[in-house]
Structure formats: structure tokens, C-alpha cells
């Protein structure tokens, strides 16, 4: 056995150690956020295991044996939702939860309440499980500063009021990307240790990218600026190389690639969905929060995404997010369109 190598493996920067180090910078901190995050991490580990089991069962024909036969996607969604609700409530640090799976917000019972509100999509992109595409969990966290009965007003706030956001991607590896408002860091699950290890410190999105990501099947219903931007990506007039199209159809996977390699991720409004398709609270806001903290931008076609004020917990919005210069180009196209009107 290589005892020296094993000893070095105990000096890893785990996500818990990372958050505790950050917590130590704030003497007034009571450790509540660290406890909450530990429960989110536990939920991610559980869902990762369940997703892997579901994928394996489909491959070897044992779906019935682990009770996912028939509506397996729906059941995995439901399971993931239950996992996160239980993990968040049992942390004792939450007061209100908003899930993509539940029509109404969940108000935590008084005996288990804390000062955080968590909004989340427990299993984004679950329809892609059968083809092995990466899927994930998206979450955002608000903090309630005053003692009062939790209400919807506590979560119907602009995204810029979030104190943290992140996603966990379940694919060839399990990667958790997190921002607490000061930079973005990525952690990869080491299955042999059962720990998320810091593998992507201080993620910074390139200022300009070579990739654009959008569902071109909706092109006939796009507005002018979106169509013009995609045309410019394919046929640049400044002599620069054409951009490459990369579209997975799983938001977590598409945004993860955009964050690491640069470029743009777009889900614009169109004639079929004039208010956009993605949900503001638990898709648009967390991903926009991460993009801005990595040096990128997030734009709705009208305004900075994090300045939006949702009126309902399942509100939708168009979104363009990615490299700073690329989003500037999209903003200029919308500004020019506005002048014409």
C-alpha cells in the first residue's frame, strides 16, 4: 500500500472544509449556512445515487426490480423532490421552500424553522435519463433578516437578493457548482470517499466565447434580435470564425459547458412562449447568479435578469446568459430593435 499517497488524500479541500473556511471570515456567523449546505449536499449525493441506479436498471433490464418501471421519469422526479424537502426541513435552517414539482410554496412548521428560504428544481432535465445525458439539481438561497411569519414575499424577490446559488450535475461525474456571492467554485464527488472535492477553484467564464447554445427548432418563432444574433454566429461579418452550435437540451449541462468554455446559452421568448419557457425563481435566477459571479452576464431581452421581480413562484422569463462580450452583443441588438419601434 502507498501510505504516503493515502495520507495526502486526507488533506483535500472538501466542500464542507471550504465553506467552514469561508465562514471563519465572518466572526458573527453562527454556522447556519454551513449546516444548510451540508443538508443540500446530502440530498445531492442521494439523488446522484438514485439517478445512477435508474440508469443502470434501464441498461440491464431490471427496472421492475427497483420499482421504476412504467413512469420512471416521473417517479424519479417525485423521489428527488421528496429527498430535498426532507433534507432541507430536517436541517432546521429553512422557513419556506419553493420546488418546481409543487404548485404551492411549502411553509416549514415553526419547530423546525430557520432563517433561509430555498428555491429549487430537484431534477432538471429528467426526460433525458434514458439517453444518458447529464441532468441536475438547481437551487437558490435567500435569507430572511427579520423575525416574522414566512410569506411568499420572502421568496418573490429579485435574484440579486439571493445569498447563494448552485447546481449539482449528475453525469459521467457528479459535480456541484456553488457561489455564495464571491466567486464560483466547482466540486466533484469522489465516490471512494463520499466527499465533494474542490476541482474547479474560482471559475471565470471567458470574456468572449466560440459556442452558442439554443434550440434552433424554434427559429421560425424567434424575435428579430435573437434571429440576428444567431445569424451573426453562423455568418460573422467582421471576418471572425463562425461560432459552433452546442445544444444538449438539459439546462444544467448546457450552462455548465458555457460556464467553463464561454459563449452563450439562450432560451428566448418566441411566438409559442411569449413570456419565455424557463422558470424565474429556480432556473433563471440561480444560473444568472452563478454567471455574474463568474464574470459573465445574464439578460432577459429587456433587463438584467437578476433585477427581475417575480410576482408568482412559477413565473417564467426569457434568458440569455454567458460570456460578457457575447451578451453585450445581444443587448446591443435588442437596443437597436427598441429604437426602431
ChimeraX attribute file (.defattr): number of C-alpha atoms within 10 A of each C-alpha:
attribute: neighborCount
match mode: 1-to-1
recipient: residues
	/A:1	5
	/A:2	6
	/A:3	8
	/A:4	8
	/A:5	9
	/A:6	10
	/A:7	9
	/A:8	9
	/A:9	11
	/A:10	10
	/A:11	8
	/A:12	13
	/A:13	17
	/A:14	19
	/A:15	24
	/A:16	17
	/A:17	14
	/A:18	15
	/A:19	18
	/A:20	15
	/A:21	12
	/A:22	12
	/A:23	17
	/A:24	12
	/A:25	9
	/A:26	10
	/A:27	7
	/A:28	8
	/A:29	11
	/A:30	11
	/A:31	13
	/A:32	17
	/A:33	22
	/A:34	20
	/A:35	18
	/A:36	23
	/A:37	19
	/A:38	18
	/A:39	21
	/A:40	21
	/A:41	20
	/A:42	18
	/A:43	23
	/A:44	28
	/A:45	20
	/A:46	15
	/A:47	25
	/A:48	24
	/A:49	14
	/A:50	15
	/A:51	23
	/A:52	15
	/A:53	16
	/A:54	22
	/A:55	16
	/A:56	14
	/A:57	18
	/A:58	17
	/A:59	11
	/A:60	8
	/A:61	10
	/A:62	15
	/A:63	18
	/A:64	12
	/A:65	9
	/A:66	10
	/A:67	13
	/A:68	18
	/A:69	16
	/A:70	10
	/A:71	9
	/A:72	19
	/A:73	20
	/A:74	13
	/A:75	14
	/A:76	20
	/A:77	22
	/A:78	15
	/A:79	16
	/A:80	23
	/A:81	23
	/A:82	15
	/A:83	18
	/A:84	25
	/A:85	21
	/A:86	12
	/A:87	19
	/A:88	28
	/A:89	22
	/A:90	15
	/A:91	20
	/A:92	21
	/A:93	23
	/A:94	27
	/A:95	25
	/A:96	27
	/A:97	23
	/A:98	25
	/A:99	22
	/A:100	22
	/A:101	15
	/A:102	13
	/A:103	10
	/A:104	14
	/A:105	17
	/A:106	18
	/A:107	18
	/A:108	21
	/A:109	12
	/A:110	11
	/A:111	7
	/A:112	14
	/A:113	18
	/A:114	20
	/A:115	19
	/A:116	24
	/A:117	25
	/A:118	26
	/A:119	24
	/A:120	26
	/A:121	25
	/A:122	30
	/A:123	27
	/A:124	24
	/A:125	21
	/A:126	20
	/A:127	16
	/A:128	15
	/A:129	20
	/A:130	14
	/A:131	9
	/A:132	12
	/A:133	17
	/A:134	23
	/A:135	26
	/A:136	26
	/A:137	28
	/A:138	27
	/A:139	24
	/A:140	28
	/A:141	25
	/A:142	22
	/A:143	19
	/A:144	16
	/A:145	9
	/A:146	8
	/A:147	8
	/A:148	8
	/A:149	10
	/A:150	21
	/A:151	13
	/A:152	18
	/A:153	11
	/A:154	16
	/A:155	29
	/A:156	17
	/A:157	18
	/A:158	16
	/A:159	29
	/A:160	20
	/A:161	15
	/A:162	21
	/A:163	17
	/A:164	23
	/A:165	27
	/A:166	24
	/A:167	29
	/A:168	31
	/A:169	25
	/A:170	27
	/A:171	17
	/A:172	10
	/A:173	13
	/A:174	21
	/A:175	25
	/A:176	26
	/A:177	21
	/A:178	25
	/A:179	24
	/A:180	19
	/A:181	16
	/A:182	14
	/A:183	17
	/A:184	25
	/A:185	23
	/A:186	21
	/A:187	21
	/A:188	20
	/A:189	23
	/A:190	14
	/A:191	11
	/A:192	6
	/A:193	10
	/A:194	10
	/A:195	19
	/A:196	22
	/A:197	21
	/A:198	21
	/A:199	15
	/A:200	16
	/A:201	12
	/A:202	15
	/A:203	20
	/A:204	21
	/A:205	25
	/A:206	20
	/A:207	16
	/A:208	18
	/A:209	21
	/A:210	18
	/A:211	22
	/A:212	23
	/A:213	25
	/A:214	20
	/A:215	15
	/A:216	13
	/A:217	7
	/A:218	14
	/A:219	13
	/A:220	10
	/A:221	16
	/A:222	18
	/A:223	16
	/A:224	11
	/A:225	21
	/A:226	21
	/A:227	16
	/A:228	15
	/A:229	19
	/A:230	19
	/A:231	13
	/A:232	15
	/A:233	19
	/A:234	15
	/A:235	14
	/A:236	14
	/A:237	11
	/A:238	7
	/A:239	7
	/A:240	9
	/A:241	12
	/A:242	15
	/A:243	18
	/A:244	14
	/A:245	17
	/A:246	17
	/A:247	19
	/A:248	17
	/A:249	17
	/A:250	18
	/A:251	24
	/A:252	25
	/A:253	23
	/A:254	21
	/A:255	26
	/A:256	20
	/A:257	20
	/A:258	25
	/A:259	27
	/A:260	16
	/A:261	18
	/A:262	24
	/A:263	30
	/A:264	31
	/A:265	27
	/A:266	22
	/A:267	21
	/A:268	25
	/A:269	23
	/A:270	18
	/A:271	12
	/A:272	11
	/A:273	15
	/A:274	15
	/A:275	15
	/A:276	19
	/A:277	18
	/A:278	20
	/A:279	20
	/A:280	28
	/A:281	32
	/A:282	28
	/A:283	25
	/A:284	28
	/A:285	29
	/A:286	27
	/A:287	31
	/A:288	27
	/A:289	29
	/A:290	29
	/A:291	27
	/A:292	24
	/A:293	22
	/A:294	25
	/A:295	18
	/A:296	27
	/A:297	26
	/A:298	28
	/A:299	23
	/A:300	22
	/A:301	20
	/A:302	13
	/A:303	12
	/A:304	18
	/A:305	26
	/A:306	24
	/A:307	15
	/A:308	21
	/A:309	16
	/A:310	19
	/A:311	12
	/A:312	14
	/A:313	21
	/A:314	19
	/A:315	17
	/A:316	20
	/A:317	25
	/A:318	23
	/A:319	28
	/A:320	26
	/A:321	29
	/A:322	36
	/A:323	30
	/A:324	23
	/A:325	17
	/A:326	23
	/A:327	22
	/A:328	17
	/A:329	14
	/A:330	21
	/A:331	20
	/A:332	13
	/A:333	18
	/A:334	19
	/A:335	14
	/A:336	12
	/A:337	13
	/A:338	11
	/A:339	7
	/A:340	6
	/A:341	5
